[in-house]
Amino acid sequence: MRFSIALTLASVGLFGLLMATSPVHAQYDITQPSKEPAVFKAQLLQFTQLTKKNIRDIQALSPDDSSPLDPVVQSCHYAYQLIRAAQWGMNVAVGQQIYKDPVLVLAQKRAEQAWNLSRYPAQSPGNVSRAEWISHSVQDLSKSLRLAQQALMMIP
C-alpha cells in the first residue's frame, strides 16, 4: 500500500515537473494569425520594418543576372507571411465584434491592400525581366509600406 502511494506521488511529481518545463521550450511564431490587437499590431510593425529593409535590398540589386535573388525573395516572402497573418487576425477581430469599430474596419482594409501589394515581390520573377521585377517590386512594396503604416497608426 505504501509503495503504491509513493509511486503515485512520484508519478504526479514527475508529470508536474514535465508540464512545468514544457512552456520554456515552446516559442510563439510571429507569423501565426491572432485576433488579439497586440499580436496583429506587432505583426504590422515587424512587416513595416522588414519591408523598409526589403525595399533597400531590392533597390541595391543590379538589373543584370549577376547577383542572386533568393535571399531577397525569401525575405519578401516572410514579410508577406507577416502581413497575411496580421490582416487575417484583424479580419477575425472585426468579424467577432457585435458593434463594428469603424477605425478597425478601415485599418483592416488598408492591411488587406498592403497584403495584396506585397504578393508580387514575394514571388520569383518567372517570365518577367529582372529589371521589370525590381521596378515593379519597389513600387508595390512602397505602396504596401505606406498602407501598413497607416493601418498601424489606426490601431490603438
N, C-alpha and C positions, 0 to 999 in steps of 0.2 A: 504494500500500500504506500509506504513512504517513498519507495523507488518510483512509482508511477506519478506521484505528486511532484517529486523532484524533477522527473523527466518532463512533465508538463510545464513546470515553471521555466525550465531551461529552454524548452522549445519556444514558449511565448517570449522569453527574453531575447533569444536569438532572432526570432521573427521581428520583434520590435526594433532590434538593432539594425537589421537589414532594411527595414522600412524607413528608419531614420536617416540612413546614409544614401538612399536612392535619390532624393531630390538634389543632392550635391552633384551628382553626375548628370542630371537632366539639364539641358540648356534650352532656352527659348529660341526658336527660329524666327528671326525678324520678318521673313517672307511669308509667314503664316497669317492668313486673314483673321481679323478680330473686330468685333463690333465695339470694342472699348475705345473711346476717344483718345486716350493716352497712347494706345498702340498705333492707331492709324495716323495720328499726328507725328509720332516718332518715325513711322514708315515714310511719310511725306517729307519730313526733314532730311532723312537719310537719302531719299531719292533726289532731293534738290542738291545736296552736297555732291553726290556721286555724278549727277548729270552735269554739273559745272565742270568736274574733272573730265568726264567723257567728251564734252564739247572741246575742251583744250586738247585732249589726246587726238581727237579726230582732225582738228584743225592742223595739228602738227604732222599728220600723215602726208606723205608725198603722193601726188596723183598717179605716179607710175607704180608698178607692182614690186618695188624693191623691199618694202617693209611689210611684215605680216599683219594681217587684220585680226587674227584670232583673239588676242588679249583685249582689244578694244571692243570687239563684238561680244565677248563674254561679259565684260563689264557693263555694256549696254543691256545685255540680257538680264543681268542681276538687277539693274535699275528698273527694267521693265517688270520684273517679278515684284519689286517693292511697290511700284505704283499700282499694279494689278491688285495686290493684297490690300492696299490702302483703299482703293476705290471699291472693292468688294465689301470691306468692313464698313465703310461709310454707307453703302447701299443697304446693308443689313440693318444698320443702326437707324436709318431713315425709315425703313420698312416696318420696324418694330415700334415706332413712335405712334401713339394714339393721335396726338396733335403734332403735325409735322412742323419741324423747325425750318422756316424758310431759308435761313442762313446756311444750315447744314445741307439742305437740298441743293442750294446754289454751289456750295463747296464741293459736293459730290459730283455735280455736273462738270465742274472745272477739272476735277480729278479724272473723270471719265474721258474728257477731251485730251488731257495730258497722257493718259494711258494709251489712247488710240494713236497719238502722235509719236509716242516712244516705241511703237512696234517696229517701224521700218528700220531704225538703226540697230535693233537687236537681231536682225537677220543678216546673213552674209549677202554680199552684193548680187550674187547669182548672175543674171543676164545683163546687168547694168554695168556701165564702165565705172571704174574705181573713182574717177573724178566726180562723176554724177552722184555716186553713192555718198561721197564725202560732202558734197554740196547739199544734197537733199537731207542727209542726216543732221548736219549742223543746223539747217533751217528748222527741221522738225523738233530737234532737241531744244532749241532756243525757245520755240513756242511752248513746248511742253514744260520747260522750266518755269516760264512766266506764269502759266496756268497753275502749276503746282504751288508756286509761291503765293499766288492769290488765294488758292484753297487753304493753304496753311495759315494765312492771316485771318481767315474767316472762322477757323475752328477755335473755340475758347480754350 
